[in-house]
């Protein structure tokens, strides 16, 4: 529990209060009220593990006792809201209200406000600014991650382009190799055909002129 005891007083006279805990802090709060100067001021008193925060303005004192873990921003934000609600209340303009004279009318307002701050306290300006800063930081991180993802996709596309270019180069080299092989095979076939043709021609001529072509030569000489 962060806020334990809250009250509105005129000087040392308590007009309305609410105590959230079971322990009675009436003597402690009354002692602190007696030490608050009549001029406008804001201050925090330390007692044991508790902090007594107060705002004194216009003759009225707005005081809240809180755990030390609650810090200072949240309790003083509570006091600011408490002051606004008290000033807007019709009974706040009376100067002759006796002690606890507003307990029935304004006490529930203090109790509701204490409950709100103890369960779901509204963010103060610094906390709200910090939350907005964290939100912007999350958006920036998200945008950077998106850029990195696109970069990875670009790198993947470049890799695929390089692979395709390498495959095209390999295809061109393979095509040239196949053309050379085909040329050499055609040349060998042509040479083989010429050789076979010459052999067939020699066999045909040899049938008439002999193997050494001597008979055709002798016939021509006679």
C-alpha positions as CSV (number, residue, x, y, z in Angstrom):
1,X,0.0,0.0,0.0
2,X,1.6,3.3,-1.1
3,X,-0.8,6.0,0.3
4,X,-1.8,5.3,3.9
5,X,-3.4,8.4,5.4
6,X,-4.6,11.6,3.7
7,X,-6.4,14.7,5.0
8,X,-7.4,18.3,4.4
9,X,-6.9,20.7,7.2
10,X,-7.3,24.4,7.9
11,X,-4.2,25.1,9.9
12,X,-4.0,22.5,12.6
13,X,-7.8,21.7,12.4
14,X,-8.5,18.5,10.4
15,X,-11.6,19.0,8.2
16,X,-11.7,15.6,6.5
17,X,-9.5,12.6,6.4
18,X,-9.2,9.0,5.3
19,X,-7.0,6.3,6.7
20,X,-6.3,3.3,4.5
21,X,-4.3,1.2,6.9
22,X,-5.3,-0.3,10.3
23,X,-2.6,1.5,12.3
24,X,-3.6,4.8,13.9
25,X,-1.4,7.7,12.8
26,X,-3.6,10.5,14.3
27,X,-1.0,11.6,16.8
28,X,1.8,11.7,14.2
29,X,-0.3,13.7,11.7
30,X,-1.5,16.1,14.4
31,X,2.1,16.7,15.5
32,X,3.2,17.5,11.9
33,X,0.2,19.8,11.3
34,X,1.3,21.8,14.3
35,X,4.7,22.3,12.8
36,X,3.6,23.5,9.4
37,X,4.1,27.3,9.0
38,X,1.1,29.4,7.9
39,X,2.7,30.6,4.7
40,X,2.4,28.7,1.4
41,X,4.9,25.9,1.3
42,X,5.6,22.3,0.2
43,X,7.6,19.9,2.2
44,X,8.2,16.3,3.2
45,X,8.7,15.0,6.7
46,X,10.3,11.7,7.5
47,X,9.0,9.5,10.3
48,X,10.3,5.9,10.7
49,X,9.8,4.3,7.3
50,X,7.0,6.7,6.3
51,X,7.0,10.1,4.5
52,X,4.5,12.9,5.3
53,X,4.1,15.1,2.2
54,X,2.1,18.2,2.4
55,X,1.1,21.3,0.4
56,X,0.1,24.4,2.3
57,X,-1.7,27.0,0.3
58,X,-4.5,29.6,0.9
59,X,-4.7,28.7,4.6
60,X,-5.5,25.0,3.9
61,X,-3.1,22.1,4.3
62,X,-3.3,19.0,2.1
63,X,-1.3,16.1,3.6
64,X,-0.7,12.5,2.7
65,X,1.4,9.9,4.4
66,X,3.0,7.3,2.2
67,X,5.5,4.5,2.1
68,X,9.0,5.4,1.4
69,X,8.9,3.3,-1.7
70,X,6.2,5.6,-3.2
71,X,8.9,8.3,-3.8
72,X,7.8,11.9,-4.0
73,X,6.3,12.5,-7.5
74,X,3.3,10.2,-7.0
75,X,2.3,11.6,-3.6
76,X,2.6,15.2,-4.7
77,X,0.6,14.5,-7.8
78,X,-2.1,13.0,-5.5
79,X,-2.0,16.2,-3.4
80,X,-2.4,18.3,-6.5
81,X,-5.5,16.3,-7.4
82,X,-6.8,16.4,-3.8
83,X,-6.4,20.2,-3.8
84,X,-8.3,20.6,-7.1
85,X,-11.2,18.5,-5.8
86,X,-11.4,20.3,-2.5
87,X,-11.3,23.8,-4.1
88,X,-14.1,22.8,-6.5
89,X,-16.3,21.5,-3.6
90,X,-19.0,24.0,-2.5
91,X,-18.2,23.5,1.2
92,X,-14.5,24.6,0.8
93,X,-15.5,28.3,1.0
94,X,-16.7,28.1,4.6
95,X,-14.3,29.5,7.2
96,X,-16.1,28.4,10.3
97,X,-16.2,24.6,9.6
98,X,-15.4,22.7,12.8
99,X,-13.0,19.8,13.1
100,X,-14.1,16.9,10.9
101,X,-17.0,19.1,9.8
102,X,-16.4,18.0,6.1
103,X,-15.9,14.3,7.0
104,X,-19.3,13.2,5.7
105,X,-19.2,15.3,2.5
106,X,-15.5,15.3,1.5
107,X,-14.2,12.2,3.3
108,X,-15.5,9.8,0.6
109,X,-13.8,11.9,-2.0
110,X,-10.5,11.5,-0.2
111,X,-11.1,7.7,0.2
112,X,-11.9,7.3,-3.5
113,X,-8.9,9.3,-4.6
114,X,-6.6,7.3,-2.3
115,X,-8.0,4.0,-3.6
116,X,-7.5,5.2,-7.2
117,X,-3.8,6.1,-6.6
118,X,-3.2,2.8,-4.7
119,X,-4.6,0.6,-7.4
120,X,-4.2,2.4,-10.8
121,X,-2.4,5.7,-10.2
122,X,-2.5,8.0,-13.2
123,X,0.9,8.7,-14.8
124,X,2.5,12.0,-13.9
125,X,4.1,14.2,-16.6
126,X,7.5,12.7,-16.2
127,X,6.3,9.2,-16.3
128,X,4.1,10.0,-19.3
129,X,7.1,11.5,-21.1
130,X,9.2,8.5,-20.2
131,X,6.5,6.2,-21.6
132,X,6.3,8.2,-24.8
133,X,10.1,8.1,-25.1
134,X,10.0,4.3,-24.6
135,X,7.3,4.0,-27.3
136,X,9.3,6.1,-29.8
137,X,12.4,3.9,-29.0
138,X,10.3,0.7,-29.6
139,X,9.1,2.2,-33.0
140,X,12.7,3.1,-33.9
141,X,13.9,-0.4,-33.0
142,X,11.0,-1.9,-35.0
143,X,11.9,0.3,-38.0
144,X,15.5,-0.7,-37.8
145,X,14.5,-4.4,-37.7
146,X,12.4,-3.9,-40.8
147,X,15.3,-2.3,-42.6
148,X,17.5,-5.1,-41.6
149,X,15.0,-7.6,-42.9
150,X,14.8,-5.8,-46.2
151,X,18.6,-5.7,-46.3
152,X,18.7,-9.4,-45.8
153,X,16.2,-9.9,-48.6
154,X,18.3,-7.6,-50.8
155,X,21.4,-9.6,-50.0
156,X,19.5,-12.8,-50.8
157,X,18.4,-11.3,-54.1
158,X,22.0,-10.3,-54.9
159,X,23.2,-13.8,-54.1
160,X,20.6,-15.3,-56.4
161,X,21.6,-12.8,-59.1
162,X,25.2,-13.8,-58.7
163,X,24.3,-17.5,-58.9
164,X,22.3,-16.9,-62.1
165,X,25.2,-14.9,-63.6
166,X,27.6,-17.7,-62.7
167,X,25.2,-20.3,-64.3
168,X,25.0,-18.2,-67.5
169,X,28.8,-17.9,-67.7
170,X,29.1,-21.7,-67.1
171,X,26.5,-22.3,-69.8
172,X,28.4,-20.1,-72.3
173,X,31.6,-21.9,-71.5
174,X,29.9,-25.3,-71.9
175,X,28.4,-24.2,-75.2
176,X,31.8,-23.3,-76.6
177,X,33.2,-26.6,-75.4
178,X,30.4,-28.5,-77.1
179,X,31.0,-26.5,-80.3
180,X,34.7,-27.4,-80.3
181,X,34.0,-31.0,-79.6
182,X,31.4,-31.1,-82.5
183,X,33.9,-29.4,-84.8
184,X,36.7,-31.8,-84.0
185,X,34.3,-34.8,-84.4
186,X,33.1,-33.5,-87.8
187,X,36.7,-32.9,-88.9
188,X,37.6,-36.4,-87.9
189,X,34.6,-37.8,-89.7
190,X,35.5,-35.8,-92.8
191,X,39.1,-37.0,-92.7
192,X,38.0,-40.6,-92.2
193,X,35.6,-40.3,-95.1
194,X,38.3,-38.9,-97.3
195,X,40.6,-41.7,-96.2
196,X,38.0,-44.3,-96.9
197,X,37.3,-42.8,-100.3
198,X,41.0,-42.9,-101.2
199,X,41.2,-46.5,-100.1
200,X,38.1,-47.4,-102.2
201,X,39.6,-45.6,-105.2
202,X,42.9,-47.4,-104.8
203,X,41.1,-50.8,-104.6
204,X,39.1,-50.0,-107.7
205,X,42.1,-48.9,-109.7
206,X,44.2,-51.8,-108.4
207,X,41.8,-54.3,-109.9
208,X,42.8,-53.0,-113.4
209,X,46.3,-51.8,-112.9
210,X,47.6,-54.1,-110.1
211,X,48.5,-53.4,-106.6
212,X,51.5,-51.3,-107.6
213,X,49.7,-49.7,-110.6
214,X,52.5,-51.2,-112.8
215,X,50.3,-52.7,-115.4
216,X,48.6,-49.4,-116.3
217,X,52.0,-47.8,-116.6
218,X,53.4,-50.6,-118.9
219,X,50.3,-50.3,-121.2
220,X,50.9,-46.6,-121.6
221,X,54.6,-47.1,-122.4
222,X,54.0,-49.6,-125.3
